[in-house]
Amino acid sequence: MGWKTNWRSFYYETAPEPEDIVLDRARTALLVIDIQNTYLEVPGDPVEAARWQPFLDRMHGTVIPNTAALQTWARAQGIEVLHARIACLTRDGRDRSLSQKKPGFNNLLLPKDEHASQNVPAVAPVADEIVVTKTTDSALTGSNLRMVLHNLGIRDVIVAGIFTDQCISSSVRSLADESFGVVVVEDCCAAATRELHEAELRILNMIYCHVVSSEEVRSFLG
C-alpha cells in the first residue's frame, strides 16, 4: 500500500500504477493555502463549537504541525515556499468574487490587514517568501500566482492547506489545467469533516494530482 494504490476512485480502480514521481528542487514549489487565523477561531455557540471540534483537533494535531515541518524541509532543500490566503482589498469586501458574497459558510469578509485574514503564525511566511491574496477559491484564478510560478520556473507544485473540498480542490484543478504537476499532501490538508476530506481526495487523485503523505513526498526529490 502507498500513494500509487491509495485514494483511488471508481475511475481508477483498475488503472496501472503511475510512474515514480521525481521532483527537481529548482522547479518545485510548496504552496500552502488558506491556513488563516479565522479558521482556528472556536465558534461562540456551543453547538457550533462541538460541530467544528473534530476539524479544529485535526488542524492543531495534524495539519499545522505537519505543514510547518514540510515547510522547514522544503526550505532546507531549496524548494520555493509560497502562500495563498483569502483577503479582500476593501474593508466592506466589495471586491470579492460572487462565490464569497453568497449567504452561508463561504460568505467571507476578510480585509487584508485584519488579524483574521493573516496566516497562522506556525505556518506563516518567512524572509521574502511570496504571498498571494485572493477572493476566489482557486489560488490561480484569483491572483497573479500563475505568472509568479512561471517566472520562478516552477513545473511541479506540492499543495497543503484547507479546505480540501473547496480551495484546495479548486486550486489543484486550476494547476492541473495549466499543466503543472501537482502533489497533494493528505496529512497537511483538512476539510470540515473527515468524510468530505477523504471523498474529495479520491475525486482529485490520479487525474488532477497525486495524493501522498508528508513522509512520501520527501522521497520524491531527484
Secondary structure, 3 states (H helix, E strand, C coil): CCCCCCCCCHHHCCCCCCCCCCECHHHEEEEEECCEHHHHCCCCCHHHHHHHHHHHHHHHHHHHHHHHHHHHHHHHHCCEEEEEEECECCCCCCCCCHHHCCCCCCCCCCECCCHHHCECHHHCCCCCCCEEEECCCCCCCCCCHHHHHHHHCCCEEEEEEECHHHHHHHHHHHHHHCCCEEEEEEEEEECCCHHHHHHHHHHHECCCEEEECHHHHCCCEC
